[in-house]
Amino acid sequence: MELPKFLLGDNTDFPEDIFIIHLDYPRFIINLKDDEVEFMEEAEDLDETELNAEMEGLVEQANAFYDKEMERYEKE
């Protein structure tokens, strides 16, 4: 099965939160409300500097994914 790079998630127990799930390595969930990141696995092959650089780009991609999804939703 081919999985998308990002998924959009919400939960009625957290009505103010918007979650983006990143399914590629390193797997993580970001809450766009406050940009808090929870890793689902350790990034063992990246040192802290590499991980920070990688995450900066991935957070930008997650935000772009959310914006694109909302644009599509509003067109329907």
C-alpha positions in Angstrom: 0.0 0.0 0.0 1.3 3.4 -0.9 0.8 6.0 1.9 0.7 9.7 1.5 3.6 11.8 3.1 1.1 13.8 5.3 -2.3 13.2 6.8 -4.6 15.7 8.3 -6.0 14.7 11.7 -8.5 16.2 14.2 -10.1 15.0 17.4 -13.3 16.3 19.0 -11.6 16.1 22.4 -9.1 18.7 21.1 -11.3 21.1 19.1 -8.8 23.9 18.8 -5.9 21.6 17.6 -5.0 20.8 14.0 -2.8 17.7 13.7 -0.6 16.8 10.7 0.9 13.3 10.7 4.1 12.8 8.8 4.4 9.2 7.6 7.8 9.3 6.1 11.0 9.1 8.1 11.3 10.6 10.6 7.6 9.9 11.6 6.0 12.6 13.7 2.8 14.5 14.5 2.8 18.3 14.6 0.1 20.3 16.1 -0.3 23.4 13.9 -1.9 25.3 16.7 1.5 25.7 18.5 3.9 23.8 16.2 4.5 21.3 19.0 6.1 18.1 17.5 5.8 14.6 18.9 8.1 12.0 17.3 6.7 8.5 16.7 10.3 7.1 16.4 13.8 8.0 17.2 15.8 9.7 14.4 18.8 7.5 15.0 20.8 8.3 11.9 20.6 12.1 12.2 22.6 14.2 14.7 20.8 17.1 16.4 22.0 19.7 13.8 20.8 17.6 10.9 17.5 16.8 12.6 16.8 20.5 13.3 17.6 21.4 9.6 15.4 18.5 8.4 12.5 19.4 10.7 12.5 23.0 9.7 11.8 22.0 6.1 9.3 19.4 7.1 7.3 21.8 9.3 7.1 24.2 6.3 5.9 21.3 4.1 3.3 20.4 6.8 2.0 23.9 6.8 1.9 24.0 3.0 0.0 20.7 3.0 -2.6 22.0 5.4 -3.1 25.2 3.4 -3.5 23.1 0.2 -6.0 20.8 1.8 -8.0 23.8 3.2 -8.1 25.4 -0.3 -9.4 22.2 -1.8 -12.0 21.8 1.0 -13.3 25.3 0.5 -13.7 24.8 -3.3 -16.0 21.8 -2.7 
